[in-house]
Structure formats: structure tokens, C-alpha cells
Amino acid sequence: MYHGRSILRNPKTSQDKRISRRVAPLLAPPAHVRREMMRAPSSPVPTAVLTAAVKPLPRGANGGGVSTGRREVLTGGTGLGAAALLLALGPVVCGAARAADEEYVTETKEVIGKVRSTINLDKSDPTVADAVAELRELSNSWVAKYRREKSLLGRPSFREMYSALNAVSGHYISFGPTAPIPAKRRARILEEMDTAEKALLRGSENATSFL
């Protein structure tokens, strides 16, 4: 029996090796590619550079800046237009407020004069009933017109007038148009009329109250 190395080849093994040698070059990459793959990168790309490279472009770089600029121009133009409108309407608004204030002063003085002349009439005067009716109509119109103006609530003339007219109206409603107002109440009403008139003449109330 021969115990040495067999010189006989296994046909199957030999065939597999030949096939492997033929297929291996097809699967493996070329030598220079393998060298590049095995070589460690000497200068890796910094993460910051990569981040900057893939960072999306700002809106201005792709045409968005044109739209933004247009919006800014439109916004600025709107602001300038509003400012110009205010400047243009300023005199108109001030003029309207001044006219309203002058109307208030004129009508308030008219009511003051009517209150004084009416409450000083003698009860035997034949015109007292008509005078009281006219006073009530005038005072009701004044109150209805100006009591809704919140800007007037702080004006001395309005406060004094409102209090006096309430007292006059309450007396004639309770006691009739020919009943004379008691002296003490009449004195207080006349005092309130004087205070209101002084406030109007003093000019401490201006047209800005109607703005």
C-alpha cells in the first residue's frame, strides 16, 4: 500500500478551482481600485464643508429676493401713502372739530339764555307756559344731541348744563309749567349756568374734545 501523497486529482475539485479562477477576476475590482479603497484618506472633508455644500439656497438666490423686495416696496409705499393721507386730511379733521366745537358753544349759550329768561318770569306772566314749553323743547334737543358725545363728559360746561337742565325739567314735570321754581333751587340753577358760561368764555374747552 502506498501511503504517500496521492498524485491523482479529484476531477470535481480541479474543475471548481478552474471555474473559481475564471470567475474571481470578474467579481473582484481592479488592483488600482483596491489600493484606493484600502488607502486611508489623508485629508477627510470637514463636516462643516459638507454641511455648507448641501445647505439649501436662500430665497434671494433663486428669485425669491425679487418677490421680497416687491413686498418691501409695497409696504413702504403703503406707509408713505397713509402718512400723506393723514397730512392731507389733518386740516380737514381739525377744521371739522373746530366747527363742531363752535356749534356746541353757540347752542349751549342759547340754552343758557333761555333758562335764565324763563325761570325769572313771574308766575302771572301770560307767556310763562309757552316759554317753559320752548325751554323744555330746546333743552331736550341739546341733551339728546350732546349726551352721546363721550368727549364732552369731562368738560365743565357740559357737566354744569346737564345738572341744571335736569333740575329745571324735573321741576316743571312735577309741578307744571306755571309753578315757580323755589328760590334756593333757582339760585343753584343760575349758579350752574354762570359756571358753564364762564367755562365757554374762558376758552378752556377746545375743539380737540371732538376728535
Helices and strands as residue ranges (DSSP letters): H 11-27, H 31-38, H 47-54, G 59-62, H 64-119, H 128-146, G 150-152, H 156-175, H 183-202, G 207-210
